[in-house]
């Protein structure tokens, strides 16, 4: 039981550290992430259903081919 608790605490610590690092990186480079770019692309599309959303995401991914890989 003690070993399980130790491992859980260690994983929680690492997870929190990673989250902190990712937040800091997103502050340092605003608007440069895949999600930020995708959100900006979709913002003016007037999406009305899931099929449209999937199609626009596919178009975006094709247009950005190689950028985020």
DRENNU-226487 format. One record per atom (N, C-alpha, C): atom name; residue number from 1; x, y, z; residue in one letter. Coordinates in nm, 2 decimals. Example, Ala and Ser with C-alpha at 12.3 -4.5 7.8 and 13.67 -1.06 7.14 Angstrom:
2
<r><atom>N</atom><n>1</n><east>1.32</east><north>-0.57</north><up>0.78</up><res>a</res></r>
<r><atom>CA</atom><n>1</n><east>1.23</east><north>-0.45</north><up>0.78</up><res>a</res></r>
<r><atom>C</atom><n>1</n><east>1.32</east><north>-0.33</north><up>0.78</up><res>a</res></r>
<r><atom>N</atom><n>2</n><east>1.28</east><north>-0.22</north><up>0.71</up><res>s</res></r>
<r><atom>CA</atom><n>2</n><east>1.37</east><north>-0.11</north><up>0.71</up><res>s</res></r>
<r><atom>C</atom><n>2</n><east>1.29</east><north>0.00</north><up>0.79</up><res>s</res></r>
end
This chain:
69
<r><atom>N</atom><n>1</n><east>0.08</east><north>-0.12</north><up>0.00</up><res>x</res></r>
<r><atom>CA</atom><n>1</n><east>0.00</east><north>0.00</north><up>0.00</up><res>x</res></r>
<r><atom>C</atom><n>1</n><east>0.09</east><north>0.13</north><up>0.00</up><res>x</res></r>
<r><atom>N</atom><n>2</n><east>0.19</east><north>0.13</north><up>0.08</up><res>x</res></r>
<r><atom>CA</atom><n>2</n><east>0.28</east><north>0.24</north><up>0.09</up><res>x</res></r>
<r><atom>C</atom><n>2</n><east>0.35</east><north>0.27</north><up>-0.05</up><res>x</res></r>
<r><atom>N</atom><n>3</n><east>0.39</east><north>0.16</north><up>-0.12</up><res>x</res></r>
<r><atom>CA</atom><n>3</n><east>0.46</east><north>0.17</north><up>-0.25</up><res>x</res></r>
<r><atom>C</atom><n>3</n><east>0.36</east><north>0.23</north><up>-0.35</up><res>x</res></r>
<r><atom>N</atom><n>4</n><east>0.23</east><north>0.19</north><up>-0.34</up><res>x</res></r>
<r><atom>CA</atom><n>4</n><east>0.13</east><north>0.24</north><up>-0.43</up><res>x</res></r>
<r><atom>C</atom><n>4</n><east>0.11</east><north>0.39</north><up>-0.41</up><res>x</res></r>
<r><atom>N</atom><n>5</n><east>0.10</east><north>0.43</north><up>-0.29</up><res>x</res></r>
<r><atom>CA</atom><n>5</n><east>0.09</east><north>0.57</north><up>-0.25</up><res>x</res></r>
<r><atom>C</atom><n>5</n><east>0.21</east><north>0.66</north><up>-0.30</up><res>x</res></r>
<r><atom>N</atom><n>6</n><east>0.32</east><north>0.60</north><up>-0.28</up><res>x</res></r>
<r><atom>CA</atom><n>6</n><east>0.45</east><north>0.67</north><up>-0.33</up><res>x</res></r>
<r><atom>C</atom><n>6</n><east>0.44</east><north>0.69</north><up>-0.48</up><res>x</res></r>
<r><atom>N</atom><n>7</n><east>0.41</east><north>0.59</north><up>-0.55</up><res>x</res></r>
<r><atom>CA</atom><n>7</n><east>0.40</east><north>0.60</north><up>-0.70</up><res>x</res></r>
<r><atom>C</atom><n>7</n><east>0.30</east><north>0.70</north><up>-0.74</up><res>x</res></r>
<r><atom>N</atom><n>8</n><east>0.18</east><north>0.69</north><up>-0.68</up><res>x</res></r>
<r><atom>CA</atom><n>8</n><east>0.08</east><north>0.78</north><up>-0.71</up><res>x</res></r>
<r><atom>C</atom><n>8</n><east>0.12</east><north>0.93</north><up>-0.69</up><res>x</res></r>
<r><atom>N</atom><n>9</n><east>0.18</east><north>0.95</north><up>-0.57</up><res>x</res></r>
<r><atom>CA</atom><n>9</n><east>0.23</east><north>1.09</north><up>-0.54</up><res>x</res></r>
<r><atom>C</atom><n>9</n><east>0.34</east><north>1.13</north><up>-0.64</up><res>x</res></r>
<r><atom>N</atom><n>10</n><east>0.43</east><north>1.04</north><up>-0.68</up><res>x</res></r>
<r><atom>CA</atom><n>10</n><east>0.53</east><north>1.08</north><up>-0.78</up><res>x</res></r>
<r><atom>C</atom><n>10</n><east>0.47</east><north>1.11</north><up>-0.91</up><res>x</res></r>
<r><atom>N</atom><n>11</n><east>0.37</east><north>1.03</north><up>-0.96</up><res>x</res></r>
<r><atom>CA</atom><n>11</n><east>0.31</east><north>1.06</north><up>-1.09</up><res>x</res></r>
<r><atom>C</atom><n>11</n><east>0.23</east><north>1.19</north><up>-1.08</up><res>x</res></r>
<r><atom>N</atom><n>12</n><east>0.17</east><north>1.22</north><up>-0.97</up><res>x</res></r>
<r><atom>CA</atom><n>12</n><east>0.09</east><north>1.34</north><up>-0.95</up><res>x</res></r>
<r><atom>C</atom><n>12</n><east>0.19</east><north>1.46</north><up>-0.96</up><res>x</res></r>
<r><atom>N</atom><n>13</n><east>0.30</east><north>1.45</north><up>-0.89</up><res>x</res></r>
<r><atom>CA</atom><n>13</n><east>0.40</east><north>1.56</north><up>-0.90</up><res>x</res></r>
<r><atom>C</atom><n>13</n><east>0.45</east><north>1.58</north><up>-1.04</up><res>x</res></r>
<r><atom>N</atom><n>14</n><east>0.48</east><north>1.47</north><up>-1.11</up><res>x</res></r>
<r><atom>CA</atom><n>14</n><east>0.53</east><north>1.48</north><up>-1.25</up><res>x</res></r>
<r><atom>C</atom><n>14</n><east>0.43</east><north>1.54</north><up>-1.34</up><res>x</res></r>
<r><atom>N</atom><n>15</n><east>0.30</east><north>1.50</north><up>-1.32</up><res>x</res></r>
<r><atom>CA</atom><n>15</n><east>0.19</east><north>1.55</north><up>-1.40</up><res>x</res></r>
<r><atom>C</atom><n>15</n><east>0.18</east><north>1.70</north><up>-1.38</up><res>x</res></r>
<r><atom>N</atom><n>16</n><east>0.18</east><north>1.75</north><up>-1.25</up><res>x</res></r>
<r><atom>CA</atom><n>16</n><east>0.17</east><north>1.89</north><up>-1.22</up><res>x</res></r>
<r><atom>C</atom><n>16</n><east>0.29</east><north>1.97</north><up>-1.28</up><res>x</res></r>
<r><atom>N</atom><n>17</n><east>0.41</east><north>1.91</north><up>-1.27</up><res>x</res></r>
<r><atom>CA</atom><n>17</n><east>0.52</east><north>1.98</north><up>-1.33</up><res>x</res></r>
<r><atom>C</atom><n>17</n><east>0.51</east><north>2.00</north><up>-1.48</up><res>x</res></r>
<r><atom>N</atom><n>18</n><east>0.47</east><north>1.89</north><up>-1.55</up><res>x</res></r>
<r><atom>CA</atom><n>18</n><east>0.45</east><north>1.90</north><up>-1.69</up><res>x</res></r>
<r><atom>C</atom><n>18</n><east>0.34</east><north>2.00</north><up>-1.73</up><res>x</res></r>
<r><atom>N</atom><n>19</n><east>0.23</east><north>2.00</north><up>-1.65</up><res>x</res></r>
<r><atom>CA</atom><n>19</n><east>0.13</east><north>2.10</north><up>-1.68</up><res>x</res></r>
<r><atom>C</atom><n>19</n><east>0.18</east><north>2.24</north><up>-1.66</up><res>x</res></r>
<r><atom>N</atom><n>20</n><east>0.26</east><north>2.26</north><up>-1.56</up><res>x</res></r>
<r><atom>CA</atom><n>20</n><east>0.32</east><north>2.39</north><up>-1.53</up><res>x</res></r>
<r><atom>C</atom><n>20</n><east>0.41</east><north>2.44</north><up>-1.65</up><res>x</res></r>
<r><atom>N</atom><n>21</n><east>0.49</east><north>2.34</north><up>-1.69</up><res>x</res></r>
<r><atom>CA</atom><n>21</n><east>0.58</east><north>2.37</north><up>-1.80</up><res>x</res></r>
<r><atom>C</atom><n>21</n><east>0.50</east><north>2.40</north><up>-1.93</up><res>x</res></r>
<r><atom>N</atom><n>22</n><east>0.40</east><north>2.33</north><up>-1.96</up><res>x</res></r>
<r><atom>CA</atom><n>22</n><east>0.32</east><north>2.35</north><up>-2.08</up><res>x</res></r>
<r><atom>C</atom><n>22</n><east>0.25</east><north>2.49</north><up>-2.08</up><res>x</res></r>
<r><atom>N</atom><n>23</n><east>0.20</east><north>2.52</north><up>-1.96</up><res>x</res></r>
<r><atom>CA</atom><n>23</n><east>0.14</east><north>2.65</north><up>-1.94</up><res>x</res></r>
<r><atom>C</atom><n>23</n><east>0.24</east><north>2.77</north><up>-1.97</up><res>x</res></r>
<r><atom>N</atom><n>24</n><east>0.35</east><north>2.75</north><up>-1.91</up><res>x</res></r>
<r><atom>CA</atom><n>24</n><east>0.46</east><north>2.85</north><up>-1.93</up><res>x</res></r>
<r><atom>C</atom><n>24</n><east>0.50</east><north>2.86</north><up>-2.08</up><res>x</res></r>
<r><atom>N</atom><n>25</n><east>0.51</east><north>2.75</north><up>-2.14</up><res>x</res></r>
<r><atom>CA</atom><n>25</n><east>0.55</east><north>2.76</north><up>-2.29</up><res>x</res></r>
<r><atom>C</atom><n>25</n><east>0.44</east><north>2.82</north><up>-2.37</up><res>x</res></r>
<r><atom>N</atom><n>26</n><east>0.31</east><north>2.80</north><up>-2.33</up><res>x</res></r>
<r><atom>CA</atom><n>26</n><east>0.20</east><north>2.86</north><up>-2.41</up><res>x</res></r>
<r><atom>C</atom><n>26</n><east>0.20</east><north>3.01</north><up>-2.38</up><res>x</res></r>
<r><atom>N</atom><n>27</n><east>0.24</east><north>3.05</north><up>-2.27</up><res>x</res></r>
<r><atom>CA</atom><n>27</n><east>0.26</east><north>3.20</north><up>-2.24</up><res>x</res></r>
<r><atom>C</atom><n>27</n><east>0.37</east><north>3.26</north><up>-2.32</up><res>x</res></r>
<r><atom>N</atom><n>28</n><east>0.48</east><north>3.19</north><up>-2.33</up><res>x</res></r>
<r><atom>CA</atom><n>28</n><east>0.60</east><north>3.23</north><up>-2.40</up><res>x</res></r>
<r><atom>C</atom><n>28</n><east>0.57</east><north>3.24</north><up>-2.55</up><res>x</res></r>
<r><atom>N</atom><n>29</n><east>0.49</east><north>3.15</north><up>-2.61</up><res>x</res></r>
<r><atom>CA</atom><n>29</n><east>0.46</east><north>3.15</north><up>-2.75</up><res>x</res></r>
<r><atom>C</atom><n>29</n><east>0.31</east><north>3.15</north><up>-2.78</up><res>x</res></r>
<r><atom>N</atom><n>30</n><east>0.25</east><north>3.26</north><up>-2.75</up><res>x</res></r>
<r><atom>CA</atom><n>30</n><east>0.10</east><north>3.26</north><up>-2.77</up><res>x</res></r>
<r><atom>C</atom><n>30</n><east>0.06</east><north>3.25</north><up>-2.92</up><res>x</res></r>
<r><atom>N</atom><n>31</n><east>-0.04</east><north>3.18</north><up>-2.94</up><res>x</res></r>
<r><atom>CA</atom><n>31</n><east>-0.09</east><north>3.17</north><up>-3.08</up><res>x</res></r>
<r><atom>C</atom><n>31</n><east>-0.01</east><north>3.08</north><up>-3.17</up><res>x</res></r>
<r><atom>N</atom><n>32</n><east>0.09</east><north>3.01</north><up>-3.12</up><res>x</res></r>
<r><atom>CA</atom><n>32</n><east>0.17</east><north>2.93</north><up>-3.20</up><res>x</res></r>
<r><atom>C</atom><n>32</n><east>0.14</east><north>2.78</north><up>-3.19</up><res>x</res></r>
<r><atom>N</atom><n>33</n><east>0.04</east><north>2.74</north><up>-3.11</up><res>x</res></r>
<r><atom>CA</atom><n>33</n><east>0.01</east><north>2.60</north><up>-3.10</up><res>x</res></r>
<r><atom>C</atom><n>33</n><east>-0.09</east><north>2.56</north><up>-3.20</up><res>x</res></r>
<r><atom>N</atom><n>34</n><east>-0.10</east><north>2.43</north><up>-3.22</up><res>x</res></r>
<r><atom>CA</atom><n>34</n><east>-0.19</east><north>2.37</north><up>-3.32</up><res>x</res></r>
<r><atom>C</atom><n>34</n><east>-0.33</east><north>2.41</north><up>-3.28</up><res>x</res></r>
<r><atom>N</atom><n>35</n><east>-0.37</east><north>2.40</north><up>-3.15</up><res>x</res></r>
<r><atom>CA</atom><n>35</n><east>-0.50</east><north>2.43</north><up>-3.11</up><res>x</res></r>
<r><atom>C</atom><n>35</n><east>-0.54</east><north>2.58</north><up>-3.13</up><res>x</res></r>
<r><atom>N</atom><n>36</n><east>-0.44</east><north>2.67</north><up>-3.10</up><res>x</res></r>
<r><atom>CA</atom><n>36</n><east>-0.47</east><north>2.81</north><up>-3.13</up><res>x</res></r>
<r><atom>C</atom><n>36</n><east>-0.49</east><north>2.84</north><up>-3.27</up><res>x</res></r>
<r><atom>N</atom><n>37</n><east>-0.41</east><north>2.78</north><up>-3.36</up><res>x</res></r>
<r><atom>CA</atom><n>37</n><east>-0.43</east><north>2.80</north><up>-3.50</up><res>x</res></r>
<r><atom>C</atom><n>37</n><east>-0.56</east><north>2.74</north><up>-3.55</up><res>x</res></r>
<r><atom>N</atom><n>38</n><east>-0.59</east><north>2.62</north><up>-3.50</up><res>x</res></r>
<r><atom>CA</atom><n>38</n><east>-0.72</east><north>2.56</north><up>-3.55</up><res>x</res></r>
<r><atom>C</atom><n>38</n><east>-0.84</east><north>2.64</north><up>-3.50</up><res>x</res></r>
<r><atom>N</atom><n>39</n><east>-0.83</east><north>2.69</north><up>-3.38</up><res>x</res></r>
<r><atom>CA</atom><n>39</n><east>-0.94</east><north>2.77</north><up>-3.32</up><res>x</res></r>
<r><atom>C</atom><n>39</n><east>-0.96</east><north>2.90</north><up>-3.41</up><res>x</res></r>
<r><atom>N</atom><n>40</n><east>-0.85</east><north>2.96</north><up>-3.44</up><res>x</res></r>
<r><atom>CA</atom><n>40</n><east>-0.86</east><north>3.08</north><up>-3.53</up><res>x</res></r>
<r><atom>C</atom><n>40</n><east>-0.92</east><north>3.05</north><up>-3.67</up><res>x</res></r>
<r><atom>N</atom><n>41</n><east>-0.88</east><north>2.94</north><up>-3.72</up><res>x</res></r>
<r><atom>CA</atom><n>41</n><east>-0.93</east><north>2.90</north><up>-3.85</up><res>x</res></r>
<r><atom>C</atom><n>41</n><east>-1.08</east><north>2.87</north><up>-3.85</up><res>x</res></r>
<r><atom>N</atom><n>42</n><east>-1.12</east><north>2.81</north><up>-3.74</up><res>x</res></r>
<r><atom>CA</atom><n>42</n><east>-1.26</east><north>2.77</north><up>-3.73</up><res>x</res></r>
<r><atom>C</atom><n>42</n><east>-1.35</east><north>2.89</north><up>-3.69</up><res>x</res></r>
<r><atom>N</atom><n>43</n><east>-1.30</east><north>2.99</north><up>-3.63</up><res>x</res></r>
<r><atom>CA</atom><n>43</n><east>-1.38</east><north>3.10</north><up>-3.57</up><res>x</res></r>
<r><atom>C</atom><n>43</n><east>-1.47</east><north>3.16</north><up>-3.67</up><res>x</res></r>
<r><atom>N</atom><n>44</n><east>-1.44</east><north>3.18</north><up>-3.79</up><res>x</res></r>
<r><atom>CA</atom><n>44</n><east>-1.53</east><north>3.25</north><up>-3.88</up><res>x</res></r>
<r><atom>C</atom><n>44</n><east>-1.60</east><north>3.16</north><up>-3.99</up><res>x</res></r>
<r><atom>N</atom><n>45</n><east>-1.60</east><north>3.03</north><up>-3.96</up><res>x</res></r>
<r><atom>CA</atom><n>45</n><east>-1.66</east><north>2.94</north><up>-4.05</up><res>x</res></r>
<r><atom>C</atom><n>45</n><east>-1.81</east><north>2.92</north><up>-4.04</up><res>x</res></r>
<r><atom>N</atom><n>46</n><east>-1.87</east><north>2.96</north><up>-3.93</up><res>x</res></r>
<r><atom>CA</atom><n>46</n><east>-2.02</east><north>2.95</north><up>-3.92</up><res>x</res></r>
<r><atom>C</atom><n>46</n><east>-2.06</east><north>2.80</north><up>-3.92</up><res>x</res></r>
<r><atom>N</atom><n>47</n><east>-2.00</east><north>2.72</north><up>-3.84</up><res>x</res></r>
<r><atom>CA</atom><n>47</n><east>-2.02</east><north>2.58</north><up>-3.84</up><res>x</res></r>
<r><atom>C</atom><n>47</n><east>-2.16</east><north>2.55</north><up>-3.77</up><res>x</res></r>
<r><atom>N</atom><n>48</n><east>-2.24</east><north>2.47</north><up>-3.84</up><res>x</res></r>
<r><atom>CA</atom><n>48</n><east>-2.37</east><north>2.43</north><up>-3.79</up><res>x</res></r>
<r><atom>C</atom><n>48</n><east>-2.39</east><north>2.29</north><up>-3.75</up><res>x</res></r>
<r><atom>N</atom><n>49</n><east>-2.30</east><north>2.20</north><up>-3.79</up><res>x</res></r>
<r><atom>CA</atom><n>49</n><east>-2.31</east><north>2.06</north><up>-3.74</up><res>x</res></r>
<r><atom>C</atom><n>49</n><east>-2.18</east><north>1.99</north><up>-3.74</up><res>x</res></r>
<r><atom>N</atom><n>50</n><east>-2.18</east><north>1.87</north><up>-3.68</up><res>x</res></r>
<r><atom>CA</atom><n>50</n><east>-2.05</east><north>1.80</north><up>-3.66</up><res>x</res></r>
<r><atom>C</atom><n>50</n><east>-1.98</east><north>1.76</north><up>-3.79</up><res>x</res></r>
<r><atom>N</atom><n>51</n><east>-2.06</east><north>1.73</north><up>-3.89</up><res>x</res></r>
<r><atom>CA</atom><n>51</n><east>-2.00</east><north>1.69</north><up>-4.02</up><res>x</res></r>
<r><atom>C</atom><n>51</n><east>-1.92</east><north>1.81</north><up>-4.08</up><res>x</res></r>
<r><atom>N</atom><n>52</n><east>-1.98</east><north>1.93</north><up>-4.07</up><res>x</res></r>
<r><atom>CA</atom><n>52</n><east>-1.91</east><north>2.05</north><up>-4.12</up><res>x</res></r>
<r><atom>C</atom><n>52</n><east>-1.78</east><north>2.07</north><up>-4.04</up><res>x</res></r>
<r><atom>N</atom><n>53</n><east>-1.79</east><north>2.06</north><up>-3.91</up><res>x</res></r>
<r><atom>CA</atom><n>53</n><east>-1.67</east><north>2.07</north><up>-3.82</up><res>x</res></r>
<r><atom>C</atom><n>53</n><east>-1.56</east><north>1.98</north><up>-3.86</up><res>x</res></r>
<r><atom>N</atom><n>54</n><east>-1.59</east><north>1.85</north><up>-3.88</up><res>x</res></r>
<r><atom>CA</atom><n>54</n><east>-1.49</east><north>1.75</north><up>-3.92</up><res>x</res></r>
<r><atom>C</atom><n>54</n><east>-1.43</east><north>1.78</north><up>-4.05</up><res>x</res></r>
<r><atom>N</atom><n>55</n><east>-1.51</east><north>1.83</north><up>-4.15</up><res>x</res></r>
<r><atom>CA</atom><n>55</n><east>-1.46</east><north>1.87</north><up>-4.28</up><res>x</res></r>
<r><atom>C</atom><n>55</n><east>-1.36</east><north>1.99</north><up>-4.27</up><res>x</res></r>
<r><atom>N</atom><n>56</n><east>-1.40</east><north>2.09</north><up>-4.19</up><res>x</res></r>
<r><atom>CA</atom><n>56</n><east>-1.31</east><north>2.20</north><up>-4.18</up><res>x</res></r>
<r><atom>C</atom><n>56</n><east>-1.18</east><north>2.16</north><up>-4.10</up><res>x</res></r>
<r><atom>N</atom><n>57</n><east>-1.19</east><north>2.07</north><up>-4.01</up><res>x</res></r>
<r><atom>CA</atom><n>57</n><east>-1.07</east><north>2.03</north><up>-3.94</up><res>x</res></r>
<r><atom>C</atom><n>57</n><east>-0.98</east><north>1.95</north><up>-4.04</up><res>x</res></r>
<r><atom>N</atom><n>58</n><east>-1.04</east><north>1.87</north><up>-4.12</up><res>x</res></r>
<r><atom>CA</atom><n>58</n><east>-0.96</east><north>1.79</north><up>-4.22</up><res>x</res></r>
<r><atom>C</atom><n>58</n><east>-0.89</east><north>1.89</north><up>-4.32</up><res>x</res></r>
<r><atom>N</atom><n>59</n><east>-0.97</east><north>1.99</north><up>-4.36</up><res>x</res></r>
<r><atom>CA</atom><n>59</n><east>-0.91</east><north>2.09</north><up>-4.45</up><res>x</res></r>
<r><atom>C</atom><n>59</n><east>-0.79</east><north>2.17</north><up>-4.39</up><res>x</res></r>
<r><atom>N</atom><n>60</n><east>-0.81</east><north>2.20</north><up>-4.26</up><res>x</res></r>
<r><atom>CA</atom><n>60</n><east>-0.71</east><north>2.27</north><up>-4.19</up><res>x</res></r>
<r><atom>C</atom><n>60</n><east>-0.58</east><north>2.18</north><up>-4.18</up><res>x</res></r>
<r><atom>N</atom><n>61</n><east>-0.60</east><north>2.06</north><up>-4.14</up><res>x</res></r>
<r><atom>CA</atom><n>61</n><east>-0.49</east><north>1.97</north><up>-4.12</up><res>x</res></r>
<r><atom>C</atom><n>61</n><east>-0.41</east><north>1.95</north><up>-4.26</up><res>x</res></r>
<r><atom>N</atom><n>62</n><east>-0.49</east><north>1.94</north><up>-4.37</up><res>x</res></r>
<r><atom>CA</atom><n>62</n><east>-0.43</east><north>1.93</north><up>-4.50</up><res>x</res></r>
<r><atom>C</atom><n>62</n><east>-0.35</east><north>2.05</north><up>-4.53</up><res>x</res></r>
<r><atom>N</atom><n>63</n><east>-0.40</east><north>2.17</north><up>-4.50</up><res>x</res></r>
<r><atom>CA</atom><n>63</n><east>-0.33</east><north>2.30</north><up>-4.54</up><res>x</res></r>
<r><atom>C</atom><n>63</n><east>-0.21</east><north>2.32</north><up>-4.45</up><res>x</res></r>
<r><atom>N</atom><n>64</n><east>-0.21</east><north>2.26</north><up>-4.33</up><res>x</res></r>
<r><atom>CA</atom><n>64</n><east>-0.09</east><north>2.27</north><up>-4.24</up><res>x</res></r>
<r><atom>C</atom><n>64</n><east>0.00</east><north>2.15</north><up>-4.25</up><res>x</res></r>
<r><atom>N</atom><n>65</n><east>-0.02</east><north>2.07</north><up>-4.34</up><res>x</res></r>
<r><atom>CA</atom><n>65</n><east>0.06</east><north>1.95</north><up>-4.35</up><res>x</res></r>
<r><atom>C</atom><n>65</n><east>0.21</east><north>1.97</north><up>-4.33</up><res>x</res></r>
<r><atom>N</atom><n>66</n><east>0.27</east><north>1.91</north><up>-4.23</up><res>x</res></r>
<r><atom>CA</atom><n>66</n><east>0.41</east><north>1.92</north><up>-4.20</up><res>x</res></r>
<r><atom>C</atom><n>66</n><east>0.44</east><north>2.03</north><up>-4.10</up><res>x</res></r>
<r><atom>N</atom><n>67</n><east>0.35</east><north>2.12</north><up>-4.08</up><res>x</res></r>
<r><atom>CA</atom><n>67</n><east>0.38</east><north>2.24</north><up>-3.99</up><res>x</res></r>
<r><atom>C</atom><n>67</n><east>0.39</east><north>2.19</north><up>-3.84</up><res>x</res></r>
<r><atom>N</atom><n>68</n><east>0.31</east><north>2.10</north><up>-3.80</up><res>x</res></r>
<r><atom>CA</atom><n>68</n><east>0.31</east><north>2.06</north><up>-3.66</up><res>x</res></r>
<r><atom>C</atom><n>68</n><east>0.36</east><north>1.93</north><up>-3.63</up><res>x</res></r>
<r><atom>N</atom><n>69</n><east>0.42</east><north>1.86</north><up>-3.73</up><res>x</res></r>
<r><atom>CA</atom><n>69</n><east>0.47</east><north>1.73</north><up>-3.72</up><res>x</res></r>
<r><atom>C</atom><n>69</n><east>0.62</east><north>1.73</north><up>-3.68</up><res>x</res></r>
end
